[in-house]
């Protein structure tokens, strides 16, 4: 055994427990334990299942790549990671989908990263997963990255259902001016591409440069543009 099944099992526990505690089990647990009690249970389960996933990943063998990875795939992944970094940094300001956000969905602007998608943070995680599958297609990494993609995108869809139930009018207004799928609202004329703030462009570029450089001391090989300039 190469250990990929252990990564699959622990990843499924991590993702599945997140969905269960965030949605079907949330109301009954809040009724019994209160919000703080639920947060405690959620934190404990999240750390336990994440820790198990990390342990399984580190213990699993490095298998043969599923395909050859050349400069072409590295270039695609490098651009995708820049996009993901911009989406992530842009999502940190005036994001009506973030828990506890004070931005009213009914009056939120679909500009910058929010014109691209109303879930820029979750899409940044999904793009991260896809990029790492492209350039590191070994069994354990493919399994882990698919789990991250599922957590991000299915989690976003479930979050939409919750938001729609809590604030039907506000969420309906936000949905009409934005899109779940990247660039769908722009293509339909419901949003206009542009208006990216410096926190998204400069911040995203800085995160991209630092994160890709960090692969050198942490992983022992260069990633991103450092693959060509170092």
N, C-alpha and C positions, 0 to 999 in steps of 0.2 A: 504493500500500500504506500502511496506517495503522500498521504496525509490530506489530500484535497477534500476527501469526504468529511474529515473532521472540521475543516474550514467551512464546508457547506452546512454542516449541522450547527456549528456555533453561530455562523452568520444568520441562519434561519431563526435561531433563538433570539438573537439581537434584534433583527428586523421585526419578527413576529411579536415579541413582547412589547416593542415600541408601539406597534399598531393596536394591540389589544389594550394596553394601558392608556393610550391616547383617545381611544374611541369606545368600543363596546363595554369595557370594564371601568371606564372613567367615572360615570355617574354612580354606579353602585359603590365604588370604592370611596368616592367623595362623601357619599351619604354615611358610610361607616367610619371613615378615618378623617374626614375633613380635607381641605385643600392641602394643608401642610403635611398631613399624613400621606396623602397620595404622592406628593412631591418626594417625600422620603422613600417610599416604596419604589417609585419610578427611578430615582437616582441610584438606589441600591441595585435594582435589577439591571439598569443600563450599564453601570460599572462592572457588574459581575459578568454579564453576557459579552460586553466589549472586551473585557480582560480575557475571557475564554477564547474569543475570536483571535485576539492578538497572539495568545499562547499557541493556538492551533496553527496560525499562519507561520509563526517563527519555527515551529516544529516540523512543518510540512517540507517535503523535499522540493528542490528546484528541478522541475521536469524539463524535458525538451520543449522549446517554443513551438507553438502550433503553426506558425508561419515565420518566414524570414523577415527581419526588421531592418530596413535600409534607411537611407537618408530621406527618402520620400515620405515614409510614415512618420519619421521623426519631425520633419517639417510640418506635416499636418497636425501632429500632436502639439507641437510648440505653439502654433497659431491658435489651436483650440484652447490651450491653457491660458493664453493671453486673454482670449474672450471670456473664459471662465473667471479669471481674476477680476476683470472689469465688472462682470455681472455681480460677483460677490461683493466687491467694495461698494458698488452702486446701490446694492440692496440694503446697506446699513443705514441709509438716510431716507426718511419719509416713506417707509415701507408699511403699507396698511395690512399686509399679511403676517407681519411679525407678531408674536404673542405679546400683549401688553402695549402695542403701538398706540400712540395718541392720534395718528393720522386717520381721519375719517374716510373710509372707502368711497363714500358718496361724493366727496370733494377732492379725492386724491388725483394728482396729475399723472397721466400716462405719458411721461417724458423720460428721456434717457433710457436706462435699463428697463424701466417699466413699460416703455413703448415696445420693447423687444418681447417681454413676457411679464406677466404679473407675478411670476415666481422666480425672479432672477437668482436668488440664493440657492434654491433647490436645483435649478438648471445648472448652476455652476458646479454643484456636487456631481450631477449626472455627467456633465462634460468631463470633469476630472476622471470619473470612472471610465468613460469611453476612451479618453486619451491614454490612460495607463494600460488598458487592454491592448490598444494598438501597438505600444512599444515594448510591452512586457507580457507577451501572451503565453505565460506558463499557467498550468492548471490552477494552482492555488490563488494566483493573482486574478485570473479571469473570474473565478467564483466570488472572491471578495468584492471585486469591482462591480459585478452584476448585482450583488446584494446592496451596494451603495446606490446604484442607479435605481433599483426598485424602491428602496427606502425614500429616496428623494422624490421620485415622480409619483409613485402611488401615494406617498405621504401627502404630497401637494394636492392630489385629487381628493383625498379624504378630508384635508383641511378645508377645501372649497365647500364640501357638503356641510361641514360644521359651521363655517362662516355664513353660508346661505340660510341656515336654520336660525342663527343668532340675530342676523341683521338682513332680512330679505331685501328690503328696499335699497339699502346702501350697497350690498354686495351685487345686486342686479345692475345698479348703475356702474359699478367698477368693472363688472364683466363686459358691459356694453362698450367700454372704452379701452379694453385691454384684451389679452389673449393668453391662454394656457400655453399653447405651442409657440415657440419663438417665431417672431415676424408675421404671425397670422393676422394680427390686428393691423399691422402696417400694410400688408398686402391687400387687406379688405378696405383700407381707407379709414379705419376707425381710430388709428393712432398715427402719429407722424414721427419718423425716425429723426433723432437729433436731441439736443438739449442735455447732453451728457455733462455732468459736473466734473470739476477737477478731482473730487474725491473718488469718482469712478475711474476716470482716465489716468490721472497721475498716480492715484493710490493703487489702482489695479496693476498698472505697469510696474510700480515698485514692488508689490507683492509677488508678481510674476518673476521679476528678476531675482529677488531674494530666495523665493521658494525653489526655483530651478537651480540656482547656484548651490543651495543647501544639499542637493543630491550628491555633490562632490565629496564633502566630508562625511555625510551620513550614509550614503549608499556605495560610495567608492567609484562612481562613474558620473560623467557630465550629462546634464539634461538641458532641454531648451536651447537657447542660442549659445550657451556655454559649450555645447557639443562641438561648435564650429570655431569659437573664439579662444578657447582655453588650450 
